[in-house]
Amino acid sequence: MAQGVWGDLARQAGEPTAVLNPLFTDAAFYGVHQVAAMTSARTSKAYRSHTDRNPIAVTLSPSHQFVYVANWGAHNISAYSICPSSGRLSIIEGSPFASGLWPHSITASASGKFLYTANGKSNNVSAFWIDPESGALQPVAGSPFRANNHPEAVVITPSDDFVYVANGFSGDITAYKVEPTTGFLSELPDSPYASGEKPLAIAIHPSGQYAYVANRRSDVRAHRIDKSRGALSPVVGSPFPAEKGPTAIVMHPSGNFVYVANFKSNNVGAYRVDNSSGALLQIDGSPFFSGQVPIGIAVDPSGDFLLVTNGAANNVSVFHIDQASGALSQVSDSPFPAGEMPCGIAIDRSGQFIYVGNWGSHDLYGYRLERPTGKLIPLD
């Protein structure tokens, strides 16, 4: 039976406790008294789109015409087209599309041709071809592709040459070469690469030179990427200390900063990147308080705002980013209401529309990001 914060939250939402991510079930994570303080968002006036069970991760196609949601409890992907003027969503014909068991992470290639999910229970990666007109998904020949024990995160390099998967139970990274015309994945000869205890998330530097991995056991591993072969090697000084329970990680679009959501300590760690070596240095004032159980994290394309989903508080914190120092400050009226147990979050290319997957209420919330205030306004 699941224990700790996710077990308690699931029971409040009427979820069977068997449908829980095993990496979030330590009884020591949070006490029931903290969970009882969570606020309900069911009466908020946010724009909602129905998903399937337990939406846990959200991504947009690079053209940002389409939104894709990994539904962890339903083993599939919900797909939507975006109205460019309003941000409202329409279900794509054929949605949802079957993935592997427990898809935990989802990412699209920079070309917009391919989509990949990391499937925790089936220990593999599903690959799809994206129809550029409709957004419908078709499995890539040979999919799914073998990973290691309990894949938790999947990312692709900016060049679309390599895919990396964080395997939570085996503590390593599986690396693949991408066939550019078909999306087929070939595991690299030296893969997998050791990456600490329970890696949950990966972020790739915009240059494609470095990969940063958030490990639940309170550190961040930094790897140098061989851009010709895709092989990983440790950055000097790695691992770098984090707060308790790192669960999500994101790069600033400038490549100068890394941000980590620490779900056991309710805060965000902020680091400056040494772009010559890949090493990380904590930013003054870090960590910054977010909310109860931060799970998802994203930076808008301008680099002005950082957004964090707080799973036990049912809301989204928005921070202004000082682009000189990387320091964070919460915007006025933050945090903003979300659904039950918000997890995944994604931002469109214009930085105008925000989409949040709510694990407990089985839906997707849509917002408009107001500038220059950073406030989240529910879509009409």
Secondary structure, 3 states (H helix, E strand, C coil): CCCHHHHHHHHHCCCCCCCCCHHHCCCCCCCHHHHCCCCCCCCCCCEEEECCCCEEEEEECCCCCEEEEEECCCCEEEEEEECCCCCCEEECCCCCEECCCCEEEEEECCCCCEEEEEECCCCEEEEEEECCCCCCEEECCCCCEECCCCEEEEEECCCCCEEEEEECCCCEEEEEEECCCCCCEEECCCCCEECCCCEEEEEECCCCCEEEEEECCCEEEEEEECCCCCCEEECCCCCEECCCCEEEEEECCCCCEEEEEECCCCEEEEEEECCCCCCEEECCCCCEECCCCEEEEEECCCCCEEEEEECCCCEEEEEEECCCCCCEEECCCCCEECCCCEEEEEECCCCCEEEEEECCCCEEEEEEECCCCCCEEECC
